[in-house]
Amino acid sequence: MIRHTLSLCSALALVLVADAATAREAPPADQAGARAEATLAKMRTEEKTILTHGIMPLPFGPNPPKLPADAIAGAGYVAGIPRLSVPSLRETDASLGVAWVGGIRKDGATALPSGLAMASTWNDALIEQGGRMIGGEARAKGFNVLLAGGVNLLRDPRNGRNFEYLGEDPLLAGTLAGHAIRGIQSNHIISTIKHFALNGQETGRKFVNSKISEAAARESDLLAFRIGMEIGNPGSVMCAYNQVNGEQACASEWLLNRVLKQDWGYKGFVMSDWGAVPSLDAALKGLDQQSGAQLDKAVFFADRLAAAAASNPAYRTRLDDMNRRILWAIYDNGLDRFPARAGGAIDATANAQVAEEVAKQGIVLLRNERNALPLAASAKRIAVIGGYANTGVLSGAGSSQVQSAAGPALSIPLGGTDPFSAFLSQSYQRSVPLEAMKALAPQADFHFRDGRYIADAVTQAKQADVAIVFATQWSTEGLDQPDLSLPNGQDALIDAVTRANPNTIVVLETGGPVLMPWLDRTAAVIEAWYPGARGGEAIAAVLFGKVNPSGHLPVTFPASIDQLPRKSVDGFDALEPDFAGNPPHGDMKLDADYDIEGSDLGYRWNARRGYKALFPFGHGLSYTRFGISAPRINGLSAAMTVTNTGQRSGATVAQLYLTKRGSEATQRLVGYRRVDLAPGASQTVTMAIDPRLLADWQGDGWTMPAAGYSFASGSSAEELGEAVSFRLPARRWHDAPIGQTTRK
């Protein structure tokens, strides 16, 4: 029996039925296409470039655009065609909530925890609920496009944007992204899925070339996108800044035309990332819409596109297809039938409860020696040290930044004079861990120290029954981390406090994995990530046992930098920090060689190299104990029994891994399910195994050899039970069009 939190999610995701107020009234499968064709037939020549380009309606840059009457300050605006009742597209960032954009709108929104926190829940239904919540807030503010659905896989733990995404595994990340998108689009608004594709670092992000074989891409990052699209059916795909095998992702014939539109049969439209369009011929390469066009070298998809269409049949045909795809997404999501209008009702209390529940389920108990947690009532004097725990909880920065109407509780600028400097500040949500802890433990005597002076912190730790150190690692879009240390001397602070008090608990608020040179001296460690609008309350609830932790890592925490495929982020040492990611001179080349690890990301890389992680993918402890039976395999179906063998109710994630194919040792998550159980209770969980997780991409399709396939269940990628083998026949197949394979 395995004694950690486990569960198992079918590779074929479950439907979350929205309540009557938000249920999506989707038209019949072919109705959106028929309506798009009818509208296209009525469009005048001069109207055919209206939907193909947009502005960023914000006062940034040397020549900020004049806002149209129906525009809303946000990420983007694309004019509509009133004569044909085609609505304008009013776009806002992002996956974690309606972006704050520096408070320009004088409003706020509910901040979900970071993407890695969401992924740590392994809870499809909860993530769909979170998507439905942020989509509802976007709609109530008048937006009808949410630039969400971030599903780029974590190839390097130092990537500054990892906090927005959903981890290193294509099944987990793709499934959760799909459910988030489905929740968002239940509000009759469009969600994107992004950033397509192989967008693995922020250093040199507008010119770094992601080098990877087709097979490795199809088995990893592209599979995550494919799964997310099968579940969520996003109206739009946002292409990425980087190059892929020498082509800009937003002008990649292979990515956009062959993979997305030809092989996958995608009906929606491809929008560019902001400032990612290299030239007019991106249209022929598969790009349908130029976003934030003032950030590019030219507005390629307006007069230039119209002139090309007038003289070149290829552009003329392509222009019709661009409009057809944008119209399909509008009609498929009912943007015209259910128009979004600013001033809609928002239940802030209910939405905050959703954010708090995600935070509670996303907190991961990494270590708990001598049952140090939950904190007992006998702890009379508690030293709370560092992390601005007396002020708020940290959030990630960049376009995804969400804040309440009052703005951040604390904002620490990094300085600078360029237009993006406002994005580069360490901001804290208005949820205060210290106050939340005091509310749950009114009998305790709390003493806070900010941690600036180690000697002061040590003095307080020595006098306390328990010391709780809050440690932060700030991350932002546009910049990567140099290493996996905690900045500002926090590793030294924790080391000193743990030496002064063996009952030291460390609470991590980080954008990704970190090293822990002080780990062996701690009593307990929890990973809280960036925990969102109610993060302080969630952290306190876990520390004091009001909530039994159930989060499991969606990423591998390496034991050292030496375990990573790359010893440093490609180009990090050669380039000055640059939020925009432009080359310092036009002919500079920068490659990120992803063929080193190929499709073996994270835990699969460790299995291939024989490395043992600091904390493995899937790891997460609980205040109770769980056991899981060996899997019972029948073809592409698996079942196992999960039992709560402890003394209190709790939830776990049962995980199923492929461990061997024929004579080839391998490792791959093929299923998971989150299970809530009372003490002594058992539940049998079943799943269908997606055959792509057992196959290789060869030539132009998937191939499974006839062989014995071995599977093991467990509590993490490194804590597995006895393997069970089942022989499967040879098989070769192609992916069907996404509309025919949408998962229910």
C-alpha positions in Angstrom: 0.0 0.0 0.0 1.2 3.5 -0.8 0.9 6.1 1.9 0.5 9.5 0.2 -2.2 11.5 -1.4 -3.3 9.9 -4.7 -6.1 10.1 -7.3 -6.6 9.4 -11.0 -8.2 11.4 -13.9 -9.5 9.7 -17.0 -7.6 10.6 -20.1 -11.1 11.3 -21.4 -12.2 14.2 -19.3 -15.5 14.4 -17.4 -18.1 17.0 -18.3 -18.6 19.7 -15.7 -22.3 20.7 -16.1 -22.6 24.4 -15.7 -25.6 25.7 -13.8 -28.6 27.0 -15.6 -27.4 30.6 -15.3 -24.1 30.0 -17.1 -24.8 26.9 -19.2 -23.5 27.5 -22.7 -26.2 27.4 -25.4 -24.0 26.2 -28.2 -25.4 26.2 -31.7 -25.5 22.9 -33.7 -22.1 21.8 -34.9 -22.5 23.1 -38.4 -24.5 26.2 -37.7 -21.6 28.5 -36.8 -19.9 27.5 -40.1 -23.0 28.1 -42.1 -23.5 31.5 -40.5 -19.9 32.4 -41.2 -20.2 31.5 -44.9 -23.4 33.6 -45.1 -21.8 36.7 -43.5 -18.7 36.3 -45.6 -20.8 36.3 -48.8 -22.3 39.7 -47.7 -19.0 41.4 -46.9 -17.9 44.2 -49.1 -14.3 44.3 -50.3 -13.4 47.2 -48.0 -14.8 45.3 -45.0 -12.7 42.2 -45.4 -9.7 43.5 -43.4 -11.6 44.9 -40.5 -11.5 41.7 -38.4 -8.0 40.9 -39.3 -6.1 43.4 -37.2 -6.5 45.2 -33.9 -5.0 47.7 -31.5 -3.8 47.6 -27.9 -6.2 50.2 -26.4 -3.8 51.3 -23.7 -1.8 54.5 -23.2 1.6 52.8 -23.8 4.3 53.6 -26.3 5.2 56.8 -28.2 2.0 56.8 -30.2 -0.9 55.3 -28.2 -4.0 54.8 -30.3 -7.2 56.7 -29.9 -9.8 54.5 -28.4 -13.0 53.8 -30.4 -16.2 54.5 -28.6 -16.9 50.9 -27.7 -13.4 50.0 -26.8 -12.4 49.1 -23.2 -8.9 49.7 -21.8 -7.4 46.3 -21.9 -5.2 44.1 -24.0 -6.8 44.4 -27.4 -9.6 45.7 -29.6 -10.7 44.6 -33.0 -13.4 46.6 -34.7 -16.7 44.9 -35.6 -18.9 45.3 -38.7 -22.2 46.9 -37.5 -23.8 46.7 -40.9 -23.6 42.9 -40.6 -24.2 42.7 -36.9 -20.7 41.4 -36.3 -19.5 42.6 -32.8 -16.2 44.1 -32.1 -13.7 42.0 -30.1 -12.8 43.4 -26.8 -9.9 41.5 -25.4 -8.4 41.2 -21.9 -5.6 39.2 -20.3 -5.4 36.4 -19.0 -5.5 32.9 -17.4 -5.5 34.1 -13.8 -8.3 36.7 -14.0 -9.2 40.0 -15.7 -5.9 41.8 -15.8 -5.5 45.0 -13.8 -3.4 46.9 -16.4 -2.0 49.2 -13.8 -5.5 50.3 -12.5 -6.2 52.2 -15.7 -9.9 51.2 -15.7 -10.3 52.1 -11.9 -11.7 48.7 -11.3 -10.4 45.3 -10.0 -11.0 41.6 -10.4 -10.7 38.4 -8.5 -7.2 36.9 -8.8 -7.1 33.1 -9.1 -3.9 31.5 -7.8 -1.1 31.0 -10.2 -1.2 28.4 -13.0 1.1 26.1 -11.1 -1.2 26.4 -8.0 -4.2 25.5 -10.2 -2.3 22.5 -11.6 -1.4 21.3 -8.1 -5.1 20.7 -7.5 -5.2 18.0 -10.2 -9.0 18.9 -10.1 -10.5 19.3 -13.5 -13.9 20.3 -12.2 -12.5 23.0 -9.9 -10.3 24.5 -12.6 -13.4 24.6 -14.9 -15.2 26.4 -12.1 -12.3 28.9 -11.9 -12.5 29.4 -15.7 -16.2 30.0 -15.5 -15.6 32.6 -12.7 -13.0 34.6 -14.5 -14.9 34.4 -17.7 -18.0 35.7 -16.0 -16.0 38.7 -14.6 -14.6 39.4 -18.0 -18.1 39.4 -19.5 -19.5 41.6 -16.8 -16.8 44.2 -17.6 -17.7 44.2 -21.3 -15.0 41.9 -22.6 -15.8 39.1 -25.0 -12.3 37.6 -25.5 -10.2 36.3 -22.7 -6.5 35.7 -23.6 -6.3 32.7 -21.4 -5.5 29.0 -21.8 -1.8 29.1 -21.1 -0.5 25.5 -21.7 3.2 25.8 -22.5 5.0 23.0 -20.8 7.7 23.7 -18.3 11.0 22.8 -20.0 13.2 24.9 -17.7 12.3 25.7 -14.1 14.0 29.1 -14.4 11.5 30.4 -17.0 10.0 33.6 -15.6 6.5 32.8 -17.0 6.2 29.3 -15.6 3.8 30.6 -12.9 1.2 31.2 -15.6 1.3 27.7 -16.9 0.2 24.2 -15.8 3.4 22.2 -15.4 5.5 19.8 -17.3 3.2 17.0 -18.3 1.1 17.1 -21.4 -1.8 15.0 -20.1 -2.2 17.1 -16.9 -1.5 20.5 -18.4 -3.6 19.9 -21.5 -6.6 18.5 -19.5 -6.7 21.3 -17.0 -6.2 24.0 -19.7 -9.1 22.4 -21.7 -11.4 22.6 -18.6 -10.4 26.2 -17.9 -11.2 27.1 -21.5 -14.5 25.3 -21.3 -15.4 27.2 -18.2 -14.5 30.6 -19.7 -16.4 30.0 -22.9 -19.5 28.9 -21.0 -20.0 32.7 -20.6 -20.4 33.2 -24.4 -17.0 34.7 -24.7 -14.0 33.4 -26.7 -10.9 32.0 -24.9 -7.6 31.5 -26.6 -5.2 28.7 -26.0 -1.6 29.9 -26.0 1.3 30.4 -26.8 1.6 28.1 -29.8 4.2 26.7 -29.5 7.5 25.6 -27.9 7.6 28.9 -25.9 10.0 27.7 -23.3 11.8 30.8 -22.0 11.5 34.6 -21.7 15.2 35.4 -22.4 15.3 36.7 -26.0 11.7 35.6 -26.4 11.1 37.4 -29.7 14.0 35.8 -31.5 15.1 32.6 -29.7 14.8 29.6 -31.9 13.3 26.5 -30.3 15.0 23.5 -32.1 13.1 20.3 -31.8 12.3 17.2 -33.9 8.7 16.8 -35.1 8.3 13.6 -33.1 9.4 15.2 -29.8 7.2 18.2 -30.4 4.1 16.1 -31.2 4.7 13.9 -28.1 5.1 16.8 -25.7 4.1 20.4 -26.2 1.9 19.9 -29.2 0.1 17.0 -27.4 -0.7 19.3 -24.5 -2.3 21.9 -26.9 -4.1 19.1 -28.7 -5.7 17.7 -25.5 -6.6 21.2 -24.3 -8.3 21.9 -27.6 -10.2 18.7 -27.7 -11.7 19.5 -24.2 -12.1 23.2 -24.5 -12.7 23.9 -28.2 -11.2 27.4 -27.9 -12.3 30.0 -30.4 -8.8 31.2 -31.0 -5.2 30.0 -30.8 -2.5 32.6 -29.9 0.8 32.0 -31.6 4.1 32.6 -29.8 6.9 35.1 -30.0 9.7 32.6 -30.5 10.9 30.9 -33.6 10.4 27.1 -34.1 13.0 25.4 -36.2 13.9 28.7 -37.9 10.5 30.1 -38.5 8.7 32.7 -36.4 5.9 30.9 -34.6 3.4 33.5 -35.9 4.5 32.9 -39.4 5.2 29.1 -39.3 3.8 27.2 -42.2 4.4 24.0 -40.3 2.8 25.0 -37.0 -0.2 27.0 -38.3 -1.1 25.5 -41.7 0.1 21.9 -41.4 -0.3 20.9 -37.8 -3.1 23.2 -36.6 -5.3 23.6 -39.6 -4.5 20.6 -41.8 -3.7 17.8 -39.4 -6.0 18.9 -36.5 -8.7 20.4 -38.7 -9.0 23.4 -36.4 -11.9 25.7 -37.4 -11.1 28.8 -35.3 -8.6 31.6 -35.9 -5.0 32.2 -35.0 -4.3 35.6 -33.4 -0.8 36.8 -33.0 0.9 37.6 -29.7 1.4 41.4 -29.3 4.3 42.5 -31.5 4.9 39.0 -32.9 4.1 39.5 -36.6 7.2 39.7 -38.8 5.7 40.4 -42.2 2.7 40.4 -44.5 3.3 36.8 -45.6 2.5 35.6 -42.1 -1.1 35.6 -43.6 -0.1 32.9 -46.1 1.7 31.0 -43.4 -1.6 30.7 -41.4 -1.9 33.8 -39.2 -5.5 35.1 -39.2 -5.3 38.2 -37.1 -2.7 40.8 -36.2 -3.1 41.8 -32.5 -1.9 45.0 -31.0 -0.7 46.0 -34.5 1.0 49.2 -33.3 3.6 47.1 -31.6 4.7 45.5 -34.9 7.0 47.2 -37.5 3.9 47.9 -39.6 0.2 47.2 -39.7 0.5 44.4 -42.2 -3.1 43.1 -42.1 -4.9 46.4 -43.1 -4.1 48.3 -46.4 -1.2 46.0 -47.3 -3.3 42.9 -47.0 -6.1 44.5 -48.9 -3.7 45.5 -51.7 -2.2 42.0 -51.8 -5.7 40.4 -52.0 -6.7 42.7 -54.8 -3.7 41.6 -57.0 -2.9 38.1 -55.8 -5.4 35.2 -55.8 -3.5 33.4 -53.0 -4.0 36.4 -50.7 -7.6 36.8 -51.9 -8.4 33.2 -51.0 -6.5 33.5 -47.7 -8.3 36.7 -46.7 -11.7 35.0 -47.1 -10.5 32.1 -45.0 -9.2 34.5 -42.3 -12.7 36.1 -42.0 -14.4 32.8 -42.1 -12.4 31.5 -39.2 -12.9 34.7 -37.0 -16.6 34.6 -37.8 -16.9 31.0 -36.9 -15.4 31.6 -33.5 -17.8 34.6 -32.9 -20.8 32.5 -33.9 -19.8 29.3 -32.2 -19.5 31.1 -28.9 -22.6 33.3 -29.3 -20.8 36.7 -29.1 -23.5 38.2 -31.3 -26.5 36.5 -29.7 -25.3 37.1 -26.1 -23.4 40.4 -26.2 -21.1 41.3 -23.3 -21.8 44.7 -21.8 -19.9 46.6 -19.2 -21.6 47.0 -15.8 -22.7 43.4 -15.4 -23.2 42.0 -11.9 -20.2 40.4 -10.2 -20.7 38.4 -7.0 -17.3 39.3 -5.5 -17.8 37.2 -2.3 -18.7 34.0 -4.2 -15.8 34.6 -6.7 -13.4 35.1 -3.8 -14.5 31.7 -2.4 -13.7 30.0 -5.7 -10.2 31.6 -5.6 -9.7 30.5 -2.0 -10.8 26.9 -2.7 -8.3 26.7 -5.6 -5.6 28.0 -3.3 -6.5 25.5 -0.5 -6.4 22.6 -2.9 -3.3 23.8 -4.7 -1.1 24.2 -1.6 1.4 21.3 -1.5 2.7 19.9 1.8 6.2 19.0 0.8 7.6 17.9 4.2 6.1 17.2 7.6 8.6 15.8 10.1 7.3 14.6 13.5 3.8 15.7 12.5 4.8 19.3 13.0 1.7 20.3 11.0 -1.0 21.0 11.6 0.0 23.4 14.3 -1.3 22.4 17.7 -3.1 24.6 20.1 -0.2 24.2 22.5 2.0 26.5 20.4 1.7 29.6 22.5 4.4 31.8 21.0 4.8 31.9 17.3 7.5 33.8 15.4 6.4 34.8 11.9 9.3 35.9 9.7 9.7 37.4 6.3 7.8 37.4 3.0 5.7 40.5 3.9 3.4 38.0 5.7 2.1 41.0 7.6 1.0 42.7 4.4 -0.2 40.3 1.7 0.7 37.4 -0.6 3.0 37.6 -3.6 1.7 37.5 -7.2 3.5 37.1 -10.6 4.0 40.1 -12.8 3.4 41.0 -16.4 0.3 41.0 -18.6 -1.4 38.4 -16.3 -1.3 40.6 -13.2 -4.6 40.8 -11.5 -5.5 43.0 -8.5 -8.6 44.2 -6.6 -10.0 47.7 -7.2 -7.8 49.0 -4.3 -4.7 47.9 -6.1 -1.8 45.9 -4.6 -1.3 45.8 -0.8 2.4 46.5 -1.6 4.3 47.2 -4.8 8.0 47.1 -4.9 9.3 48.7 -8.2 12.4 47.4 -9.8 13.0 50.7 -11.4 13.6 51.7 -15.0 12.3 54.3 -17.4 11.0 52.2 -20.4 7.3 51.9 -21.1 7.1 48.4 -19.5 8.7 49.4 -16.2 5.3 49.5 -14.6 5.0 45.8 -15.2 8.2 45.1 -13.4 7.1 45.5 -9.8 6.7 42.9 -7.1 3.1 43.2 -6.1 1.2 41.6 -3.2 -2.5 40.7 -3.1 -4.5 42.1 -0.2 -4.8 38.9 1.7 -2.7 38.9 4.9 -1.3 35.6 6.2 -0.5 37.0 9.6 -4.0 38.3 10.2 -5.5 35.1 9.0 -3.4 33.1 11.3 -4.3 35.3 14.3 -8.0 34.8 13.5 -7.6 31.0 13.6 -5.3 31.0 16.7 -6.5 33.8 19.0 -4.8 32.1 21.9 -1.3 32.3 20.4 1.2 35.1 20.9 2.5 36.1 17.4 5.7 38.1 16.9 6.5 39.3 13.3 9.9 40.2 11.9 10.4 41.2 8.3 13.7 39.2 8.0 15.9 42.0 6.8 18.2 41.4 9.8 19.0 37.7 10.4 20.1 38.3 14.0 16.7 39.8 14.8 14.9 36.9 13.2 17.1 34.4 15.1 16.4 36.1 18.4 12.7 35.8 17.9 13.0 32.2 16.7 14.9 31.1 19.8 12.1 32.6 22.0 9.3 30.9 20.1 7.6 27.5 20.3 7.3 27.6 16.5 9.0 29.7 13.8 7.2 30.2 10.5 9.3 31.6 7.7 7.6 33.0 4.6 10.0 32.9 1.7 9.2 34.5 -1.7 10.6 34.1 -5.2 9.1 36.8 -7.6 8.7 35.9 -11.3 7.6 37.9 -14.2 6.8 37.7 -17.9 9.8 39.0 -19.8 12.6 37.9 -17.5 14.0 34.5 -16.5 15.6 33.5 -13.2 19.4 33.1 -13.1 19.2 30.0 -10.8 16.9 28.3 -8.4 17.9 30.0 -5.2 15.7 32.2 -3.1 16.7 35.9 -3.7 17.6 38.6 -1.2 19.5 36.3 1.1 16.5 34.2 2.1 18.3 30.9 2.0 20.7 32.2 4.6 17.8 33.5 6.7 16.1 30.2 6.7 19.3 28.4 7.4 19.9 30.6 10.5 16.3 30.3 11.8 16.2 26.5 11.4 19.5 26.3 13.4 17.9 28.5 16.1 14.6 26.6 16.3 14.1 23.0 15.1 10.3 23.6 14.9 10.7 25.8 11.9 8.0 25.7 9.1 8.8 27.2 5.8 6.0 28.6 3.6 7.1 29.1 0.0 5.5 31.6 -2.3 7.3 30.9 -5.6 6.8 31.0 -9.3 8.3 27.5 -9.8 10.7 25.0 -8.2 13.5 26.2 -5.9 16.5 24.5 -4.3 16.4 24.0 -0.5 19.9 23.8 1.0 18.3 24.1 4.5 15.6 21.4 4.0 16.9 18.7 6.3 16.7 21.1 9.3 13.1 22.1 8.8 10.1 20.6 10.6 7.8 21.2 7.6 7.7 22.9 4.2 4.6 23.9 2.2 4.5 25.2 -1.3 1.8 27.9 -1.6 2.9 29.2 -5.0 1.3 32.6 -5.8 -2.0 31.9 -3.9 -4.3 34.6 -5.2 -7.0 36.8 -3.8 -7.6 34.7 -0.7 -4.1 33.2 -0.4 -3.5 34.3 3.2 -6.7 32.6 4.4 -5.8 29.4 2.5 -2.3 29.3 3.9 -3.5 29.8 7.5 -6.2 27.1 7.1 -3.6 24.6 6.0 -1.1 25.5 8.8 -3.7 25.2 11.5 -5.5 22.1 10.2 -8.8 23.7 9.1 -7.9 22.3 5.7 -6.2 19.0 5.1 -3.6 19.6 2.3 -4.2 17.7 -0.9 -2.0 19.5 -3.5 0.4 17.5 -5.6 3.3 18.9 -7.6 2.7 19.4 -11.3 6.5 19.9 -11.8 9.7 18.3 -10.7 11.8 20.0 -8.0 15.3 19.2 -9.1 17.9 18.3 -6.4 20.5 20.5 -8.2 21.0 22.6 -11.3 23.2 19.8 -12.6 20.1 17.6 -13.1 18.6 20.0 -15.7 19.1 19.5 -19.4 20.7 23.0 -19.6 23.0 24.4 -17.0 21.6 27.9 -17.7 18.8 29.4 -19.7 20.0 29.8 -23.3 21.3 33.3 -23.9 20.8 34.4 -20.2 24.5 35.1 -19.7 24.9 36.9 -23.0 21.9 39.2 -23.0 21.0 42.2 -20.9 17.6 41.9 -19.2 15.0 43.0 -21.7 11.2 42.7 -21.0 10.4 43.0 -24.7 12.9 40.2 -25.7 14.2 41.9 -28.8 17.7 41.1 -30.2 20.3 43.7 -29.2 21.3 43.7 -32.9 19.3 42.5 -35.9 21.5 39.6 -36.9 21.9 38.0 -33.5 21.0 34.3 -33.4 19.9 32.4 -30.3 19.0 28.7 -30.2 17.3 26.7 -27.5 18.0 23.1 -28.2 15.0 21.1 -27.0 16.2 18.0 -28.8 18.4 17.5 -25.7 15.4 16.3 -23.7 13.0 15.9 -26.6 9.7 14.8 -25.2 11.2 13.7 -21.9 10.4 16.7 -19.7 10.8 16.8 -16.0 10.1 13.5 -14.4 10.7 11.7 -17.7 14.1 13.3 -18.0 14.9 12.2 -14.5 13.8 8.6 -15.2 15.9 8.6 -18.4 19.0 9.8 -16.6 18.5 8.0 -13.3 18.2 11.2 -11.3 16.3 11.4 -7.9 14.5 14.7 -7.5 14.4 16.9 -4.4 10.6 16.5 -4.7 9.3 14.5 -7.6 6.4 15.3 -10.0 3.1 14.2 -8.3 4.5 14.5 -4.7 2.2 15.8 -2.0 1.7 14.9 1.6 -1.5 14.9 3.8 -2.5 15.0 7.4 -4.0 11.5 6.9 -2.7 8.4 5.0 -3.8 6.8 1.8 -3.3 3.4 0.2 -3.7 2.5 -3.4 -4.1 -0.9 -5.0 -2.1 -2.2 -8.0 -3.9 -1.2 -11.2 -6.2 -3.6 -12.9 -5.6 -3.2 -16.6 -8.0 -4.3 -19.4 -6.8 -3.0 -22.7 -7.0 0.8 -22.6 -8.9 0.8 -19.4 -7.6 0.8 -15.8 -9.1 0.6 -12.4 -7.7 0.8 -8.9 -8.9 1.2 -5.3 -7.9 4.1 -3.1 -8.3 3.8 0.7 -8.0 6.4 3.4 -6.1 4.5 6.1 -5.7 7.4 8.5 -7.8 9.2 11.1 -9.2 12.2 9.3 -10.9 13.0 6.1 -8.8 14.1 3.2 -8.3 14.1 -0.5 -5.5 12.5 -2.6 -4.5 12.1 -6.3 -4.2 8.6 -7.6 -1.7 8.5 -10.4 -1.1 5.9 -13.0 2.1 5.7 -15.0 3.4 3.7 -18.0 6.7 2.2 -16.8 7.7 -0.2 -19.5 6.9 -0.9 -23.2 8.3 -4.2 -24.3 11.9 -4.3 -23.2 12.1 -0.4 -23.1 11.9 1.2 -19.6 10.0 4.5 -19.8 7.8 6.7 -17.7 4.7 8.6 -18.5 1.6 9.7 -16.6 -1.3 8.1 -18.3 -4.1 8.9 -15.8 -5.0 10.6 -12.6 -8.0 11.1 -10.4 -8.6 13.3 -7.3 -10.5 11.4 -4.6 -12.0 12.7 -1.4 -12.4 10.1 1.3 -13.5 9.8 5.0 -11.4 7.9 7.4 -11.5 4.1 6.5 -13.4 4.7 3.3 -12.4 3.3 -0.1 -13.3 4.1 -3.6 -12.6 2.4 -6.9 -11.6 4.7 -9.7 -11.5 3.9 -13.4 -9.9 5.6 -16.4 -9.5 5.3 -20.1 -5.9 5.4 -21.2 -5.3 7.7 -24.2 -3.3 5.6 -26.7 -1.2 8.6 -27.7 0.4 8.4 -24.3 1.6 4.9 -25.1 2.7 5.7 -28.7 5.5 7.3 -30.7 5.0 9.8 -33.5 6.5 8.3 -36.6 6.2 9.9 -40.0 2.8 11.4 -40.2 1.0 9.6 -37.4 1.0 7.7 -34.2 2.5 4.2 -33.9 2.1 1.6 -31.1 4.1 -1.6 -31.3 2.7 -4.9 -30.3 4.2 -5.4 -26.9 3.6 -5.9 -23.2 2.8 -2.6 -21.6 3.6 -2.2 -17.9 1.7 0.2 -15.6 2.1 1.1 -12.0 0.0 3.3 -9.6 1.5 5.5 -7.0 1.7 8.8 -5.1 4.3 10.4 -7.4 6.6 9.6 -10.3 9.1 8.2 -7.9 6.8 6.4 -5.5 5.2 3.7 -7.4 3.8 0.2 -6.5 4.3 -3.1 -8.3 3.9 -2.9 -12.1 1.2 -4.8 -13.9 1.7 -5.8 -17.5 -0.9 -6.1 -20.3 -0.2 -7.0 -23.9 -1.6 -4.6 -26.6 -1.7 -5.1 -30.3 0.2 -3.0 -32.9 -1.7 0.1 -34.0 -1.1 3.0 -36.3 -3.5 6.0 -36.7 -3.8 9.7 -37.4 -5.5 12.3 -35.2 -9.0 13.0 -36.3 -10.2 16.6 -36.7 -10.6 18.3 -33.4 -14.4 18.9 -33.9 -14.8 15.1 -34.2 -12.8 14.2 -31.1 -13.9 16.8 -28.6 -13.7 15.2 -25.2 -16.7 15.0 -23.0 
